[in-house]
Amino acid sequence: MPLDADLLLDRRRLKRRLSLWRTLAVLAVAAVAVVVAWQPDVRAMVTGGVGQHLARLSLQGFIGDDRKMLEALDRARRDPSVRGVILAIDSPGGSVAGGEGLHRALARFAADKPVVAVMGGTAASAGYMVALPSARIFAREATVTGSIGVILQSFEATELMARLGVRAETVASGAFKDQPSPFRPLTEEGRAELNRVIMDLHDQFVGMVAAGRQMEVAAVRTLADGRIFTGRQALSLGLIDAIGGEPEAREWLAATHAIPSVLPVREIETRSFTERTFGAFVGAFTKGLVNEWVGVDRVRALWQP
Protein backbone atom coordinates (compact mmCIF):
# COMPACT_ATOMS: atom_id res chain seq x y z
CA MET A 1 0.00 0.00 0.00
CA PRO A 2 2.75 2.58 0.77
CA LEU A 3 4.33 1.85 -2.63
CA ASP A 4 1.03 2.45 -4.42
CA ALA A 5 0.56 5.68 -2.50
CA ASP A 6 4.03 6.92 -3.48
CA LEU A 7 3.45 6.07 -7.13
CA LEU A 8 0.10 7.81 -7.11
CA LEU A 9 1.60 10.84 -5.42
CA ASP A 10 4.45 11.07 -7.96
CA ARG A 11 2.10 10.73 -10.90
CA ARG A 12 -0.23 13.35 -9.42
CA ARG A 13 2.68 15.73 -8.85
CA LEU A 14 4.02 15.25 -12.40
CA LYS A 15 0.58 15.74 -13.91
CA ARG A 16 0.04 18.94 -11.95
CA ARG A 17 3.42 20.32 -12.99
CA LEU A 18 2.67 19.67 -16.63
CA SER A 19 -0.76 21.24 -16.25
CA LEU A 20 0.78 24.22 -14.50
CA TRP A 21 3.22 25.00 -17.31
CA ARG A 22 0.54 24.47 -19.96
CA THR A 23 -1.73 26.86 -18.09
CA LEU A 24 1.03 29.45 -17.76
CA ALA A 25 1.80 29.23 -21.46
CA VAL A 26 -1.86 29.78 -22.37
CA LEU A 27 -2.11 32.66 -19.88
CA ALA A 28 1.00 34.29 -21.28
CA VAL A 29 -0.36 34.16 -24.84
CA ALA A 30 -3.75 35.41 -23.69
CA ALA A 31 -2.17 38.23 -21.67
CA VAL A 32 -0.18 39.42 -24.65
CA ALA A 33 -3.28 39.30 -26.84
CA VAL A 34 -5.35 41.27 -24.32
CA VAL A 35 -2.63 43.86 -23.80
CA VAL A 36 -2.18 44.34 -27.53
CA ALA A 37 -5.93 44.62 -28.01
CA TRP A 38 -6.66 47.05 -25.19
CA GLN A 39 -3.56 49.00 -24.19
CA PRO A 40 -2.94 52.08 -26.34
CA ASP A 41 0.85 52.06 -26.10
CA VAL A 42 1.24 48.43 -27.21
CA ARG A 43 -1.51 48.53 -29.80
CA ALA A 44 0.05 51.59 -31.33
CA MET A 45 3.34 49.73 -31.79
CA VAL A 46 1.58 46.75 -33.38
CA THR A 47 -1.04 48.44 -35.54
CA GLY A 48 0.54 51.84 -36.02
CA GLY A 49 -2.31 53.67 -34.32
CA VAL A 50 -5.23 53.47 -31.89
CA GLY A 51 -8.91 53.76 -32.72
CA GLN A 52 -11.06 56.57 -31.39
CA HIS A 53 -12.12 55.93 -27.80
CA LEU A 54 -13.04 57.44 -24.46
CA ALA A 55 -10.63 57.21 -21.55
CA ARG A 56 -11.70 56.28 -18.04
CA LEU A 57 -9.73 57.41 -14.98
CA SER A 58 -10.79 55.41 -11.92
CA LEU A 59 -10.05 56.97 -8.53
CA GLN A 60 -10.47 54.74 -5.51
CA GLY A 61 -9.33 55.19 -1.93
CA PHE A 62 -6.96 57.89 -0.72
CA ILE A 63 -6.07 60.61 -3.24
CA GLY A 64 -2.40 61.50 -2.94
CA ASP A 65 0.20 63.21 -5.08
CA ASP A 66 0.56 60.55 -7.80
CA ARG A 67 3.08 61.63 -10.44
CA LYS A 68 2.45 58.62 -12.69
CA MET A 69 -1.28 59.30 -12.75
CA LEU A 70 -0.74 62.94 -13.70
CA GLU A 71 1.65 61.95 -16.48
CA ALA A 72 -0.79 59.32 -17.79
CA LEU A 73 -3.60 61.88 -17.83
CA ASP A 74 -1.45 64.36 -19.75
CA ARG A 75 -0.54 61.66 -22.28
CA ALA A 76 -4.23 60.95 -22.78
CA ARG A 77 -4.86 64.66 -23.28
CA ARG A 78 -2.27 64.78 -26.06
CA ASP A 79 -3.45 61.54 -27.67
CA PRO A 80 -5.60 62.42 -30.72
CA SER A 81 -7.47 59.12 -30.46
CA VAL A 82 -8.85 60.02 -27.00
CA ARG A 83 -12.17 61.90 -27.39
CA GLY A 84 -12.72 62.63 -23.70
CA VAL A 85 -12.45 61.17 -20.23
CA ILE A 86 -14.89 59.65 -17.76
CA LEU A 87 -13.73 60.32 -14.22
CA ALA A 88 -15.02 57.49 -12.01
CA ILE A 89 -14.68 58.50 -8.35
CA ASP A 90 -15.09 56.34 -5.24
CA SER A 91 -12.93 58.09 -2.67
CA PRO A 92 -13.42 59.53 0.84
CA GLY A 93 -10.75 62.16 0.17
CA GLY A 94 -7.03 62.62 0.45
CA SER A 95 -4.36 65.27 0.82
CA VAL A 96 -4.98 68.87 -0.22
CA ALA A 97 -1.88 68.88 -2.41
CA GLY A 98 -2.84 65.56 -4.02
CA GLY A 99 -6.33 66.82 -4.81
CA GLU A 100 -4.98 70.12 -6.12
CA GLY A 101 -2.48 68.41 -8.45
CA LEU A 102 -5.14 66.15 -9.96
CA HIS A 103 -7.59 69.07 -10.14
CA ARG A 104 -5.08 71.05 -12.22
CA ALA A 105 -4.34 68.11 -14.52
CA LEU A 106 -8.05 67.55 -15.12
CA ALA A 107 -8.55 71.28 -15.75
CA ARG A 108 -5.86 71.12 -18.44
CA PHE A 109 -7.62 68.12 -19.96
CA ALA A 110 -11.00 69.85 -19.79
CA ALA A 111 -9.62 72.84 -21.70
CA ASP A 112 -9.06 70.56 -24.72
CA LYS A 113 -11.54 67.69 -24.37
CA PRO A 114 -14.70 66.97 -22.38
CA VAL A 115 -14.45 65.60 -18.85
CA VAL A 116 -17.46 64.06 -17.14
CA ALA A 117 -17.40 62.85 -13.53
CA VAL A 118 -19.32 59.86 -12.24
CA MET A 119 -19.45 59.52 -8.45
CA GLY A 120 -19.80 56.12 -6.86
CA GLY A 121 -20.53 55.37 -3.23
CA THR A 122 -18.31 58.17 -1.91
CA ALA A 123 -16.80 61.29 -3.44
CA ALA A 124 -16.03 63.55 -0.50
CA SER A 125 -13.43 66.19 0.34
CA ALA A 126 -10.59 65.76 -2.18
CA GLY A 127 -12.85 63.23 -3.91
CA TYR A 128 -15.24 66.08 -4.59
CA MET A 129 -12.46 68.58 -5.35
CA VAL A 130 -11.15 66.57 -8.31
CA ALA A 131 -14.63 66.42 -9.88
CA LEU A 132 -14.88 70.20 -10.12
CA PRO A 133 -13.16 70.68 -13.53
CA SER A 134 -15.73 68.34 -15.12
CA ALA A 135 -18.23 69.73 -17.59
CA ARG A 136 -20.90 67.63 -15.87
CA ILE A 137 -20.99 65.75 -12.57
CA PHE A 138 -23.20 62.70 -12.06
CA ALA A 139 -23.86 60.98 -8.74
CA ARG A 140 -26.13 58.35 -7.29
CA GLU A 141 -28.94 59.54 -5.06
CA ALA A 142 -27.19 57.76 -2.18
CA THR A 143 -23.67 58.96 -3.02
CA VAL A 144 -21.91 60.56 -0.04
CA THR A 145 -20.25 63.75 -1.24
CA GLY A 146 -19.37 67.26 -0.10
CA SER A 147 -17.21 67.45 3.05
CA ILE A 148 -15.77 70.73 1.74
CA GLY A 149 -13.09 71.59 4.24
CA VAL A 150 -9.60 70.93 5.55
CA ILE A 151 -8.60 69.06 8.70
CA LEU A 152 -5.36 68.69 10.64
CA GLN A 153 -5.30 66.23 13.55
CA SER A 154 -2.70 65.35 16.14
CA PHE A 155 -2.65 63.88 19.63
CA GLU A 156 -1.11 64.88 22.92
CA ALA A 157 0.16 62.20 25.31
CA THR A 158 1.89 64.10 28.12
CA GLU A 159 -0.32 62.62 30.86
CA LEU A 160 0.28 59.07 29.63
CA MET A 161 4.02 59.72 29.40
CA ALA A 162 4.04 61.10 32.96
CA ARG A 163 2.36 57.92 34.25
CA LEU A 164 4.97 55.83 32.48
CA GLY A 165 7.81 57.95 33.76
CA VAL A 166 8.81 59.04 30.25
CA ARG A 167 9.91 62.58 29.47
CA ALA A 168 10.55 64.00 26.00
CA GLU A 169 13.34 66.43 25.24
CA THR A 170 12.96 68.70 22.19
CA VAL A 171 15.41 71.08 20.57
CA ALA A 172 13.72 73.29 17.97
CA SER A 173 14.87 76.27 15.96
CA GLY A 174 11.74 78.25 16.72
CA ALA A 175 8.67 78.39 18.93
CA PHE A 176 6.41 76.82 16.26
CA LYS A 177 8.75 74.18 14.86
CA ASP A 178 7.46 71.41 17.13
CA GLN A 179 3.77 72.30 17.01
CA PRO A 180 1.64 70.28 16.98
CA SER A 181 3.53 67.69 19.00
CA PRO A 182 2.42 64.64 20.99
CA PHE A 183 5.03 65.54 23.60
CA ARG A 184 3.51 68.83 24.82
CA PRO A 185 0.18 70.65 24.76
CA LEU A 186 -0.53 72.96 21.84
CA THR A 187 -0.03 76.61 22.81
CA GLU A 188 -2.56 79.27 21.93
CA GLU A 189 0.03 80.90 19.65
CA GLY A 190 0.68 77.56 17.96
CA ARG A 191 -3.04 76.96 17.52
CA ALA A 192 -3.42 80.38 15.90
CA GLU A 193 -0.58 79.68 13.44
CA LEU A 194 -1.98 76.28 12.47
CA ASN A 195 -5.43 77.80 12.06
CA ARG A 196 -3.93 80.43 9.74
CA VAL A 197 -2.58 77.68 7.46
CA ILE A 198 -5.77 75.59 7.60
CA MET A 199 -7.94 78.57 6.69
CA ASP A 200 -5.73 79.46 3.73
CA LEU A 201 -6.05 75.89 2.42
CA HIS A 202 -9.78 76.08 3.07
CA ASP A 203 -10.06 79.33 1.08
CA GLN A 204 -8.32 77.63 -1.84
CA PHE A 205 -10.84 74.77 -1.73
CA VAL A 206 -13.77 77.20 -1.56
CA GLY A 207 -12.38 79.05 -4.56
CA MET A 208 -12.19 75.83 -6.57
CA VAL A 209 -15.83 75.04 -5.78
CA ALA A 210 -16.97 78.57 -6.65
CA ALA A 211 -15.13 78.48 -9.98
CA GLY A 212 -16.07 74.90 -10.89
CA ARG A 213 -19.75 75.21 -9.99
CA GLN A 214 -20.10 78.86 -11.03
CA MET A 215 -21.35 79.83 -7.58
CA GLU A 216 -20.81 82.91 -5.45
CA VAL A 217 -18.03 82.47 -2.89
CA ALA A 218 -20.41 83.50 -0.11
CA ALA A 219 -22.87 80.80 -1.16
CA VAL A 220 -20.12 78.16 -1.16
CA ARG A 221 -18.98 79.18 2.33
CA THR A 222 -22.41 78.36 3.73
CA LEU A 223 -21.86 74.77 2.57
CA ALA A 224 -18.13 74.53 3.25
CA ASP A 225 -18.20 73.65 6.93
CA GLY A 226 -17.26 70.00 6.45
CA ARG A 227 -20.82 68.70 6.11
CA ILE A 228 -21.49 65.73 3.86
CA PHE A 229 -24.47 65.47 1.52
CA THR A 230 -26.26 62.71 -0.31
CA GLY A 231 -26.26 62.88 -4.07
CA ARG A 232 -29.89 64.01 -4.00
CA GLN A 233 -29.08 66.80 -1.56
CA ALA A 234 -25.99 67.82 -3.54
CA LEU A 235 -28.13 68.13 -6.67
CA SER A 236 -30.57 70.50 -4.96
CA LEU A 237 -27.64 72.61 -3.68
CA GLY A 238 -25.96 72.87 -7.08
CA LEU A 239 -22.91 70.83 -6.12
CA ILE A 240 -23.57 68.25 -8.86
CA ASP A 241 -25.48 68.35 -12.15
CA ALA A 242 -27.52 65.16 -12.40
CA ILE A 243 -28.38 61.81 -10.87
CA GLY A 244 -26.98 58.86 -12.78
CA GLY A 245 -24.00 56.70 -13.58
CA GLU A 246 -21.78 55.94 -16.55
CA PRO A 247 -24.65 55.12 -18.96
CA GLU A 248 -26.16 58.55 -18.32
CA ALA A 249 -22.73 60.14 -18.70
CA ARG A 250 -22.31 58.42 -22.08
CA GLU A 251 -25.72 59.66 -23.18
CA TRP A 252 -24.79 63.22 -22.19
CA LEU A 253 -21.49 63.04 -24.09
CA ALA A 254 -23.33 61.75 -27.16
CA ALA A 255 -25.93 64.52 -26.99
CA THR A 256 -23.59 67.44 -26.26
CA HIS A 257 -20.24 66.45 -27.80
CA ALA A 258 -21.27 64.01 -30.55
CA ILE A 259 -19.28 61.20 -28.91
CA PRO A 260 -21.10 57.98 -29.86
CA SER A 261 -22.36 55.98 -26.91
CA VAL A 262 -20.92 52.83 -28.51
CA LEU A 263 -17.39 54.25 -28.63
CA PRO A 264 -14.97 51.97 -26.73
CA VAL A 265 -13.84 53.01 -23.25
CA ARG A 266 -10.29 52.25 -22.13
CA GLU A 267 -8.83 52.67 -18.66
CA ILE A 268 -6.03 55.15 -18.16
CA GLU A 269 -3.30 52.83 -16.90
CA THR A 270 -0.67 54.38 -14.65
CA ARG A 271 1.58 51.31 -14.66
CA SER A 272 4.03 50.71 -17.48
CA PHE A 273 3.66 47.84 -19.94
CA THR A 274 6.52 46.00 -18.20
CA GLU A 275 4.91 46.40 -14.77
CA ARG A 276 1.53 45.20 -16.05
CA THR A 277 2.95 42.18 -17.87
CA PHE A 278 5.29 41.17 -15.05
CA GLY A 279 2.53 41.60 -12.46
CA ALA A 280 0.11 39.43 -14.43
CA PHE A 281 2.76 36.73 -14.94
CA VAL A 282 3.75 36.65 -11.26
CA GLY A 283 0.10 36.48 -10.22
CA ALA A 284 -0.64 33.54 -12.55
CA PHE A 285 2.56 31.75 -11.56
CA THR A 286 1.86 32.14 -7.84
CA LYS A 287 -1.70 30.93 -8.24
CA GLY A 288 -0.48 27.88 -10.15
CA LEU A 289 2.06 27.00 -7.48
CA VAL A 290 -0.51 27.34 -4.73
CA ASN A 291 -2.93 25.08 -6.59
CA GLU A 292 -0.18 22.50 -7.10
CA TRP A 293 0.86 22.47 -3.45
CA VAL A 294 -2.72 22.26 -2.24
CA GLY A 295 -3.42 19.35 -4.59
CA VAL A 296 -0.29 17.40 -3.50
CA ASP A 297 -1.09 17.97 0.16
CA ARG A 298 -4.59 16.63 -0.36
CA VAL A 299 -3.27 13.41 -1.97
CA ARG A 300 -0.69 13.00 0.82
CA ALA A 301 -3.40 13.46 3.46
CA LEU A 302 -5.59 10.79 1.84
CA TRP A 303 -2.82 8.18 2.10
CA GLN A 304 -1.62 8.98 5.62
CA PRO A 305 -2.43 6.18 8.08
C-alpha positions in Angstrom: 0.0 0.0 0.0 2.8 2.6 0.8 4.3 1.9 -2.6 1.0 2.5 -4.4 0.6 5.7 -2.5 4.0 6.9 -3.5 3.5 6.1 -7.1 0.1 7.8 -7.1 1.6 10.8 -5.4 4.5 11.1 -8.0 2.1 10.7 -10.9 -0.2 13.3 -9.4 2.7 15.7 -8.9 4.0 15.3 -12.4 0.6 15.7 -13.9 0.0 18.9 -12.0 3.4 20.3 -13.0 2.7 19.7 -16.6 -0.8 21.2 -16.3 0.8 24.2 -14.5 3.2 25.0 -17.3 0.5 24.5 -20.0 -1.7 26.9 -18.1 1.0 29.5 -17.8 1.8 29.2 -21.5 -1.9 29.8 -22.4 -2.1 32.7 -19.9 1.0 34.3 -21.3 -0.4 34.2 -24.8 -3.7 35.4 -23.7 -2.2 38.2 -21.7 -0.2 39.4 -24.7 -3.3 39.3 -26.8 -5.4 41.3 -24.3 -2.6 43.9 -23.8 -2.2 44.3 -27.5 -5.9 44.6 -28.0 -6.7 47.0 -25.2 -3.6 49.0 -24.2 -2.9 52.1 -26.3 0.9 52.1 -26.1 1.2 48.4 -27.2 -1.5 48.5 -29.8 0.1 51.6 -31.3 3.3 49.7 -31.8 1.6 46.7 -33.4 -1.0 48.4 -35.5 0.5 51.8 -36.0 -2.3 53.7 -34.3 -5.2 53.5 -31.9 -8.9 53.8 -32.7 -11.1 56.6 -31.4 -12.1 55.9 -27.8 -13.0 57.4 -24.5 -10.6 57.2 -21.6 -11.7 56.3 -18.0 -9.7 57.4 -15.0 -10.8 55.4 -11.9 -10.0 57.0 -8.5 -10.5 54.7 -5.5 -9.3 55.2 -1.9 -7.0 57.9 -0.7 -6.1 60.6 -3.2 -2.4 61.5 -2.9 0.2 63.2 -5.1 0.6 60.6 -7.8 3.1 61.6 -10.4 2.5 58.6 -12.7 -1.3 59.3 -12.7 -0.7 62.9 -13.7 1.6 61.9 -16.5 -0.8 59.3 -17.8 -3.6 61.9 -17.8 -1.5 64.4 -19.8 -0.5 61.7 -22.3 -4.2 60.9 -22.8 -4.9 64.7 -23.3 -2.3 64.8 -26.1 -3.4 61.5 -27.7 -5.6 62.4 -30.7 -7.5 59.1 -30.5 -8.9 60.0 -27.0 -12.2 61.9 -27.4 -12.7 62.6 -23.7 -12.4 61.2 -20.2 -14.9 59.7 -17.8 -13.7 60.3 -14.2 -15.0 57.5 -12.0 -14.7 58.5 -8.3 -15.1 56.3 -5.2 -12.9 58.1 -2.7 -13.4 59.5 0.8 -10.8 62.2 0.2 -7.0 62.6 0.5 -4.4 65.3 0.8 -5.0 68.9 -0.2 -1.9 68.9 -2.4 -2.8 65.6 -4.0 -6.3 66.8 -4.8 -5.0 70.1 -6.1 -2.5 68.4 -8.4 -5.1 66.2 -10.0 -7.6 69.1 -10.1 -5.1 71.1 -12.2 -4.3 68.1 -14.5 -8.1 67.6 -15.1 -8.6 71.3 -15.7 -5.9 71.1 -18.4 -7.6 68.1 -20.0 -11.0 69.9 -19.8 -9.6 72.8 -21.7 -9.1 70.6 -24.7 -11.5 67.7 -24.4 -14.7 67.0 -22.4 -14.4 65.6 -18.9 -17.5 64.1 -17.1 -17.4 62.9 -13.5 -19.3 59.9 -12.2 -19.4 59.5 -8.5 -19.8 56.1 -6.9 -20.5 55.4 -3.2 -18.3 58.2 -1.9 -16.8 61.3 -3.4 -16.0 63.5 -0.5 -13.4 66.2 0.3 -10.6 65.8 -2.2 -12.8 63.2 -3.9 -15.2 66.1 -4.6 -12.5 68.6 -5.4 -11.2 66.6 -8.3 -14.6 66.4 -9.9 -14.9 70.2 -10.1 -13.2 70.7 -13.5 -15.7 68.3 -15.1 -18.2 69.7 -17.6 -20.9 67.6 -15.9 -21.0 65.7 -12.6 -23.2 62.7 -12.1 -23.9 61.0 -8.7 -26.1 58.4 -7.3 -28.9 59.5 -5.1 -27.2 57.8 -2.2 -23.7 59.0 -3.0 -21.9 60.6 0.0 -20.2 63.7 -1.2 -19.4 67.3 -0.1 -17.2 67.5 3.0 -15.8 70.7 1.7 -13.1 71.6 4.2 -9.6 70.9 5.6 -8.6 69.1 8.7 -5.4 68.7 10.6 -5.3 66.2 13.5 -2.7 65.4 16.1 -2.6 63.9 19.6 -1.1 64.9 22.9 0.2 62.2 25.3 1.9 64.1 28.1 -0.3 62.6 30.9 0.3 59.1 29.6 4.0 59.7 29.4 4.0 61.1 33.0 2.4 57.9 34.3 5.0 55.8 32.5 7.8 58.0 33.8 8.8 59.0 30.3 9.9 62.6 29.5 10.6 64.0 26.0 13.3 66.4 25.2 13.0 68.7 22.2 15.4 71.1 20.6 13.7 73.3 18.0 14.9 76.3 16.0 11.7 78.2 16.7 8.7 78.4 18.9 6.4 76.8 16.3 8.7 74.2 14.9 7.5 71.4 17.1 3.8 72.3 17.0 1.6 70.3 17.0 3.5 67.7 19.0 2.4 64.6 21.0 5.0 65.5 23.6 3.5 68.8 24.8 0.2 70.7 24.8 -0.5 73.0 21.8 0.0 76.6 22.8 -2.6 79.3 21.9 0.0 80.9 19.6 0.7 77.6 18.0 -3.0 77.0 17.5 -3.4 80.4 15.9 -0.6 79.7 13.4 -2.0 76.3 12.5 -5.4 77.8 12.1 -3.9 80.4 9.7 -2.6 77.7 7.5 -5.8 75.6 7.6 -7.9 78.6 6.7 -5.7 79.5 3.7 -6.1 75.9 2.4 -9.8 76.1 3.1 -10.1 79.3 1.1 -8.3 77.6 -1.8 -10.8 74.8 -1.7 -13.8 77.2 -1.6 -12.4 79.1 -4.6 -12.2 75.8 -6.6 -15.8 75.0 -5.8 -17.0 78.6 -6.7 -15.1 78.5 -10.0 -16.1 74.9 -10.9 -19.7 75.2 -10.0 -20.1 78.9 -11.0 -21.4 79.8 -7.6 -20.8 82.9 -5.5 -18.0 82.5 -2.9 -20.4 83.5 -0.1 -22.9 80.8 -1.2 -20.1 78.2 -1.2 -19.0 79.2 2.3 -22.4 78.4 3.7 -21.9 74.8 2.6 -18.1 74.5 3.2 -18.2 73.6 6.9 -17.3 70.0 6.5 -20.8 68.7 6.1 -21.5 65.7 3.9 -24.5 65.5 1.5 -26.3 62.7 -0.3 -26.3 62.9 -4.1 -29.9 64.0 -4.0 -29.1 66.8 -1.6 -26.0 67.8 -3.5 -28.1 68.1 -6.7 -30.6 70.5 -5.0 -27.6 72.6 -3.7 -26.0 72.9 -7.1 -22.9 70.8 -6.1 -23.6 68.3 -8.9 -25.5 68.3 -12.2 -27.5 65.2 -12.4 -28.4 61.8 -10.9 -27.0 58.9 -12.8 -24.0 56.7 -13.6 -21.8 55.9 -16.6 -24.7 55.1 -19.0 -26.2 58.6 -18.3 -22.7 60.1 -18.7 -22.3 58.4 -22.1 -25.7 59.7 -23.2 -24.8 63.2 -22.2 -21.5 63.0 -24.1 -23.3 61.8 -27.2 -25.9 64.5 -27.0 -23.6 67.4 -26.3 -20.2 66.5 -27.8 -21.3 64.0 -30.5 -19.3 61.2 -28.9 -21.1 58.0 -29.9 -22.4 56.0 -26.9 -20.9 52.8 -28.5 -17.4 54.3 -28.6 -15.0 52.0 -26.7 -13.8 53.0 -23.3 -10.3 52.2 -22.1 -8.8 52.7 -18.7 -6.0 55.2 -18.2 -3.3 52.8 -16.9 -0.7 54.4 -14.7 1.6 51.3 -14.7 4.0 50.7 -17.5 3.7 47.8 -19.9 6.5 46.0 -18.2 4.9 46.4 -14.8 1.5 45.2 -16.0 2.9 42.2 -17.9 5.3 41.2 -15.0 2.5 41.6 -12.5 0.1 39.4 -14.4 2.8 36.7 -14.9 3.8 36.7 -11.3 0.1 36.5 -10.2 -0.6 33.5 -12.6 2.6 31.8 -11.6 1.9 32.1 -7.8 -1.7 30.9 -8.2 -0.5 27.9 -10.2 2.1 27.0 -7.5 -0.5 27.3 -4.7 -2.9 25.1 -6.6 -0.2 22.5 -7.1 0.9 22.5 -3.4 -2.7 22.3 -2.2 -3.4 19.4 -4.6 -0.3 17.4 -3.5 -1.1 18.0 0.2 -4.6 16.6 -0.4 -3.3 13.4 -2.0 -0.7 13.0 0.8 -3.4 13.5 3.5 -5.6 10.8 1.8 -2.8 8.2 2.1 -1.6 9.0 5.6 -2.4 6.2 8.1 
